[in-house]
Structures are given as C-alpha cells and as structure tokens.
Amino acid sequence: MTIQDTLNDRETRYGDFGKLAAAIQAFKNVYRSAPGWAKMTAVQREALDMDLVKTCRILYGDPAHVNSWADKCGYAMLAHEELIRPASVGAPAAPTLGEPLEGPMPQFLMEPRT
C-alpha cells in the first residue's frame, strides 16, 4: 500500500482533511481559551485533544467507524486513570506552555445553523 493509497482511504473514511483540520483547530482554540485549560495536566490536555480529533472524524466522516468510538473511550480512560492514581505516586504538574492560542473564530462557527 502506498502513502497515496493510505491518504485516499483516510479521506474516504474521515472526509476532506482540510475541512477536518479547520474544524479541529477551531475547537482547539475554544478549548485553550477556557479557564480550566491552564489547570490541567499534560495527560488531561492530550486526552481532550485526541478526543476532539476522534469526535471531528466522526462528525466529518464515518460515524459508524467503531474504532473512533473506542479511541474516545480509551483517551477518557487514560485521563481518568491519572486522576485515580494513588497519592503516593503523585499527579504530574500542569505544564507551562506560554500564552493560550488566540485567533479569530472561524466564520462557520459564528454563523447560525439553519
């Protein structure tokens, strides 16, 4: 299987990558501007990021693709496991990453749905 074959397969399953990427980035901007983002650990942040990718793949592609739903559960479980870890292990500190992402909200998110 060539890289082009893989790309064609992903487009068939998940939709146009450009549209998918625009939606994911827009939602990430929303997440990163929320007050709780700075309080989260790297595991919590990445679990939400990956959940978002899987959610957008479901919304823009094949909602019946069972692996996308299983992945969403898996990432939530990883964040959950970090929270219930014994106190003796200790929770990792929230990372310092500088300023949250900023930028204009994409037009399609601001338009009323009809």
Stockholm file with secondary structure:
# STOCKHOLM 1.0

chainA/1-114         MTIQDTLNDRETRYGDFGKLAAAIQAFKNVYRSAPGWAKMTAVQREALDMDLVKTCRILYGDPAHVNSWADKCGYAMLAHEELIRPASVGAPAAPTLGEPLEGPMPQFLMEPRT
#=GR chainA/1-114 SS CCHHHHHHHHHHHHCCHHHHHHHHHHHHHHHHHSGGGGGSCHHHHHHHHHHHHHHHHHHHSCTTCHHHHHHHHHHHHHHHHHHHSCTTTCCCCCCCCSSCCCCCCCHHHHSCCC
#=GC SS_cons         CCHHHHHHHHHHHHCCHHHHHHHHHHHHHHHHHSGGGGGSCHHHHHHHHHHHHHHHHHHHSCTTCHHHHHHHHHHHHHHHHHHHSCTTTCCCCCCCCSSCCCCCCCHHHHSCCC
//
